[in-house]
Amino acid sequence: MVLVDAVSRYVEGVINKESIKEETFNNNLLEYPQYTRPEIFLNRKVPDVLISR
């Protein structure tokens, strides 16, 4: 499904140009900060880059 979505975006008329303006990842916008928790999982420390703010 991801592949179909990614490829179909290149076909003219598949997605309305107004819809693309409102997508979450347009202009580096996110709904809210998302972090990985907990910091230790299965007795292993999660990489710092995934838990940094």
Secondary structure as the mmCIF struct_conf table of DSSP 4:
data_model
#
loop_
_struct_conf.conf_type_id
_struct_conf.id
_struct_conf.beg_label_comp_id
_struct_conf.beg_label_asym_id
_struct_conf.beg_label_seq_id
_struct_conf.end_label_comp_id
_struct_conf.end_label_asym_id
_struct_conf.end_label_seq_id
HELX_RH_AL_P HELX_RH_AL_P1 VAL A 2 SER A 8
TURN_TY1_P TURN_TY1_P1 ARG A 9 TYR A 10
BEND BEND1 VAL A 11 VAL A 11
TURN_TY1_P TURN_TY1_P2 GLU A 12 GLY A 13
BEND BEND2 VAL A 14 ILE A 15
HELX_RH_AL_P HELX_RH_AL_P2 LYS A 17 LYS A 21
TURN_TY1_P TURN_TY1_P3 GLU A 22 GLU A 22
TURN_TY1_P TURN_TY1_P4 THR A 24 PHE A 25
HELX_RH_3T_P HELX_RH_3T_P1 ASN A 26 ASN A 28
BEND BEND3 GLU A 31 TYR A 32
BEND BEND4 GLU A 39 GLU A 39
STRN STRN1 ILE A 40 PHE A 41
TURN_TY1_P TURN_TY1_P5 LEU A 42 ASN A 43
STRN STRN2 ARG A 44 LYS A 45
HELX_LH_PP_P HELX_LH_PP_P1 VAL A 46 PRO A 47
HELX_RH_AL_P HELX_RH_AL_P3 ASP A 48 ILE A 51
#
